[in-house]
Amino acid sequence: MMELDQIKESWTLLDSRLEKAEGLNNRIIKEMLLQKSGSLLPHTTPYIVLKYYSLVFICLSFIFQLHKISLLRQINLQENIIQNIKFLQRYNIFIGREKIIMLITTYLFMCMIAIILLSFKNVEIWRWIGIIFTVIGVIPLLVYWQYGRFYKSHIRSIRDSLEELSDLE
């Protein structure tokens, strides 16, 4: 009988140790999961901000494009030429403002990408050099080239046509 009581006591002792170890393991796993999810949150925040910034940028770009179309639709070559020249000048001013806004939003977008890269610990130096070169050099040149090539040539063509029409009157 004595041996049976000792076996029961040792079994109870082992069972309580096992329950304590399971509780400790569960607590350790819970802490690890909380720590892991907590460390991921700062990395996901810039992506969320970038997503909403991009959405706002797309919506504003759409509104700008609709306004440009409405400005161009006001030009009617059958109507008063002086009025058409005024509409064209308003359109030209609008394009200049759009160019400035485009540069600012592009710089903000690139800064957001830089912030996202900063959130990573091991970013190679060549990425930083590429971002700085792109932000400072390439983007302004591309924006001005695109606006200069496309809009200035079209505005100049329309203005020349309107001036020829005014000379004919």
CYANA upper distance limits for C-alpha pairs under 8 A (distance plus 0.5 A):
  1 MET  CA      5 ASP  CA      6.86
  2 MET  CA      6 GLN  CA      6.78
  3 GLU  CA      7 ILE  CA      6.58
  4 LEU  CA      8 LYS  CA      6.66
  5 ASP  CA      9 GLU  CA      6.63
  6 GLN  CA     10 SER  CA      6.53
  7 ILE  CA     11 TRP  CA      6.40
  8 LYS  CA     12 THR  CA      6.55
  9 GLU  CA     13 LEU  CA      6.56
 10 SER  CA     14 LEU  CA      6.54
 11 TRP  CA     15 ASP  CA      6.50
 12 THR  CA     16 SER  CA      6.66
 13 LEU  CA     17 ARG  CA      6.72
 14 LEU  CA     18 LEU  CA      6.58
 15 ASP  CA     19 GLU  CA      6.74
 16 SER  CA     20 LYS  CA      6.71
 17 ARG  CA     21 ALA  CA      6.62
 18 LEU  CA     22 GLU  CA      6.59
 19 GLU  CA     23 GLY  CA      6.63
 20 LYS  CA     24 LEU  CA      6.59
 21 ALA  CA     25 ASN  CA      6.51
 22 GLU  CA     26 ASN  CA      6.55
 23 GLY  CA     27 ARG  CA      6.63
 24 LEU  CA     28 ILE  CA      6.63
 25 ASN  CA     29 ILE  CA      6.62
 26 ASN  CA     30 LYS  CA      6.58
 27 ARG  CA     31 GLU  CA      6.64
 28 ILE  CA     32 MET  CA      6.64
 29 ILE  CA     33 LEU  CA      6.66
 30 LYS  CA     34 LEU  CA      6.66
 31 GLU  CA     35 GLN  CA      6.51
 32 MET  CA     36 LYS  CA      6.51
 33 LEU  CA     37 SER  CA      6.57
 34 LEU  CA     38 GLY  CA      6.37
 35 GLN  CA     39 SER  CA      6.58
 36 LYS  CA     40 LEU  CA      6.90
 37 SER  CA     41 LEU  CA      6.99
 38 GLY  CA     42 PRO  CA      8.22
 39 SER  CA     43 HIS  CA      8.04
 40 LEU  CA     44 THR  CA      6.95
 41 LEU  CA     45 THR  CA      6.83
 42 PRO  CA     46 PRO  CA      8.01
 42 PRO  CA    119 SER  CA      8.07
 43 HIS  CA     47 TYR  CA      8.02
 43 HIS  CA    116 ILE  CA      8.01
 43 HIS  CA    119 SER  CA      6.58
 43 HIS  CA    120 PHE  CA      8.07
 44 THR  CA     48 ILE  CA      6.92
 45 THR  CA     49 VAL  CA      6.81
 46 PRO  CA     50 LEU  CA      6.48
 46 PRO  CA    112 MET  CA      7.84
 46 PRO  CA    115 ILE  CA      7.66
 46 PRO  CA    116 ILE  CA      6.18
 47 TYR  CA     51 LYS  CA      6.55
 47 TYR  CA    116 ILE  CA      7.59
 48 ILE  CA     52 TYR  CA      6.88
 49 VAL  CA     53 TYR  CA      6.52
 50 LEU  CA     54 SER  CA      6.51
 50 LEU  CA    109 PHE  CA      8.19
 50 LEU  CA    112 MET  CA      6.94
 50 LEU  CA    113 ILE  CA      8.32
 51 LYS  CA     55 LEU  CA      6.76
 52 TYR  CA     56 VAL  CA      6.67
 53 TYR  CA     57 PHE  CA      6.57
 53 TYR  CA    109 PHE  CA      8.41
 54 SER  CA     58 ILE  CA      6.62
 55 LEU  CA     59 CYS  CA      6.78
 56 VAL  CA     60 LEU  CA      6.62
 57 PHE  CA     61 SER  CA      6.51
 57 PHE  CA    105 THR  CA      8.26
 58 ILE  CA     62 PHE  CA      6.68
 59 CYS  CA     63 ILE  CA      6.86
 60 LEU  CA     64 PHE  CA      6.61
 61 SER  CA     65 GLN  CA      6.64
 62 PHE  CA     66 LEU  CA      6.77
 63 ILE  CA     67 HIS  CA      6.73
 64 PHE  CA     68 LYS  CA      6.70
 64 PHE  CA     98 GLU  CA      8.43
 65 GLN  CA     69 ILE  CA      6.72
 66 LEU  CA     70 SER  CA      6.74
 67 HIS  CA     71 LEU  CA      6.71
 68 LYS  CA     72 LEU  CA      6.74
 68 LYS  CA     91 TYR  CA      7.52
 68 LYS  CA     94 PHE  CA      8.22
 69 ILE  CA     73 ARG  CA      6.58
 70 SER  CA     74 GLN  CA      6.97
 71 LEU  CA     75 ILE  CA      7.84
 71 LEU  CA     87 PHE  CA      7.35
 71 LEU  CA     90 ARG  CA      8.29
 71 LEU  CA     91 TYR  CA      6.66
 72 LEU  CA     87 PHE  CA      8.17
 72 LEU  CA     88 LEU  CA      8.10
 72 LEU  CA     91 TYR  CA      7.68
 74 GLN  CA     84 ASN  CA      8.18
 74 GLN  CA     87 PHE  CA      7.38
 75 ILE  CA     84 ASN  CA      5.71
 75 ILE  CA     87 PHE  CA      6.86
 75 ILE  CA     88 LEU  CA      7.83
 76 ASN  CA     84 ASN  CA      7.18
 77 LEU  CA     81 ILE  CA      7.43
 77 LEU  CA     84 ASN  CA      7.78
 77 LEU  CA    162 LEU  CA      8.19
 79 GLU  CA     83 GLN  CA      8.34
 79 GLU  CA     84 ASN  CA      8.08
 80 ASN  CA     84 ASN  CA      6.93
 81 ILE  CA     85 ILE  CA      6.69
 81 ILE  CA    162 LEU  CA      6.85
 81 ILE  CA    165 LEU  CA      7.80
 81 ILE  CA    166 SER  CA      6.74
 82 ILE  CA     86 LYS  CA      6.86
 82 ILE  CA    166 SER  CA      8.35
 83 GLN  CA     87 PHE  CA      6.83
 84 ASN  CA     88 LEU  CA      6.64
 84 ASN  CA    162 LEU  CA      8.03
 85 ILE  CA     89 GLN  CA      6.65
 85 ILE  CA    159 ARG  CA      7.42
 85 ILE  CA    162 LEU  CA      7.40
 86 LYS  CA     90 ARG  CA      6.71
 87 PHE  CA     91 TYR  CA      6.66
 88 LEU  CA     92 ASN  CA      6.61
 88 LEU  CA    155 ILE  CA      7.83
 88 LEU  CA    159 ARG  CA      7.77
 89 GLN  CA     93 ILE  CA      6.68
 90 ARG  CA     94 PHE  CA      6.63
 91 TYR  CA     95 ILE  CA      6.70
 92 ASN  CA     96 GLY  CA      6.86
 92 ASN  CA    155 ILE  CA      7.73
 93 ILE  CA     97 ARG  CA      6.85
 94 PHE  CA     98 GLU  CA      6.58
 95 ILE  CA     99 LYS  CA      6.61
 95 ILE  CA    151 TYR  CA      8.27
 96 GLY  CA    100 ILE  CA      7.02
 97 ARG  CA    101 ILE  CA      6.70
 98 GLU  CA    102 MET  CA      6.40
 99 LYS  CA    103 LEU  CA      6.82
 99 LYS  CA    143 VAL  CA      7.79
 99 LYS  CA    144 TYR  CA      8.03
 99 LYS  CA    147 TYR  CA      7.79
100 ILE  CA    104 ILE  CA      6.84
101 ILE  CA    105 THR  CA      6.57
102 MET  CA    106 THR  CA      6.46
102 MET  CA    143 VAL  CA      8.19
103 LEU  CA    107 TYR  CA      6.66
103 LEU  CA    139 ILE  CA      8.35
103 LEU  CA    140 PRO  CA      7.13
103 LEU  CA    143 VAL  CA      7.71
104 ILE  CA    108 LEU  CA      6.72
105 THR  CA    109 PHE  CA      6.52
106 THR  CA    110 MET  CA      6.67
106 THR  CA    139 ILE  CA      8.17
107 TYR  CA    111 CYS  CA      6.62
107 TYR  CA    135 VAL  CA      7.01
108 LEU  CA    112 MET  CA      6.73
109 PHE  CA    113 ILE  CA      6.96
110 MET  CA    114 ALA  CA      6.72
110 MET  CA    131 ILE  CA      8.06
110 MET  CA    135 VAL  CA      7.10
111 CYS  CA    115 ILE  CA      6.66
112 MET  CA    116 ILE  CA      6.77
113 ILE  CA    117 LEU  CA      6.75
114 ALA  CA    118 LEU  CA      6.60
114 ALA  CA    128 TRP  CA      8.50
114 ALA  CA    131 ILE  CA      7.91
115 ILE  CA    119 SER  CA      6.92
116 ILE  CA    120 PHE  CA      7.66
117 LEU  CA    123 VAL  CA      7.30
118 LEU  CA    123 VAL  CA      8.02
123 VAL  CA    127 ARG  CA      7.56
123 VAL  CA    128 TRP  CA      8.42
124 GLU  CA    128 TRP  CA      7.63
125 ILE  CA    129 ILE  CA      6.82
126 TRP  CA    130 GLY  CA      6.55
127 ARG  CA    131 ILE  CA      6.64
128 TRP  CA    132 ILE  CA      6.59
129 ILE  CA    133 PHE  CA      6.49
130 GLY  CA    134 THR  CA      6.46
131 ILE  CA    135 VAL  CA      6.48
132 ILE  CA    136 ILE  CA      6.43
132 ILE  CA    137 GLY  CA      8.48
133 PHE  CA    137 GLY  CA      5.94
133 PHE  CA    138 VAL  CA      7.30
134 THR  CA    138 VAL  CA      5.35
134 THR  CA    139 ILE  CA      6.48
135 VAL  CA    139 ILE  CA      6.28
135 VAL  CA    140 PRO  CA      8.17
136 ILE  CA    140 PRO  CA      7.65
137 GLY  CA    141 LEU  CA      7.10
138 VAL  CA    142 LEU  CA      6.61
139 ILE  CA    143 VAL  CA      6.59
140 PRO  CA    144 TYR  CA      6.59
141 LEU  CA    145 TRP  CA      6.37
142 LEU  CA    146 GLN  CA      6.45
143 VAL  CA    147 TYR  CA      6.68
144 TYR  CA    148 GLY  CA      6.17
145 TRP  CA    149 ARG  CA      6.25
146 GLN  CA    150 PHE  CA      6.42
146 GLN  CA    151 TYR  CA      8.34
147 TYR  CA    151 TYR  CA      5.78
147 TYR  CA    152 LYS  CA      7.30
148 GLY  CA    152 LYS  CA      5.66
148 GLY  CA    153 SER  CA      7.73
149 ARG  CA    153 SER  CA      6.61
150 PHE  CA    154 HIS  CA      6.83
151 TYR  CA    155 ILE  CA      6.38
152 LYS  CA    156 ARG  CA      6.32
153 SER  CA    157 SER  CA      6.60
154 HIS  CA    158 ILE  CA      6.70
155 ILE  CA    159 ARG  CA      6.47
156 ARG  CA    160 ASP  CA      6.48
157 SER  CA    161 SER  CA      6.71
158 ILE  CA    162 LEU  CA      6.69
159 ARG  CA    163 GLU  CA      6.61
160 ASP  CA    164 GLU  CA      6.63
161 SER  CA    165 LEU  CA      6.72
162 LEU  CA    166 SER  CA      6.65
163 GLU  CA    167 ASP  CA      6.63
164 GLU  CA    168 LEU  CA      6.76
165 LEU  CA    169 GLU  CA      6.96
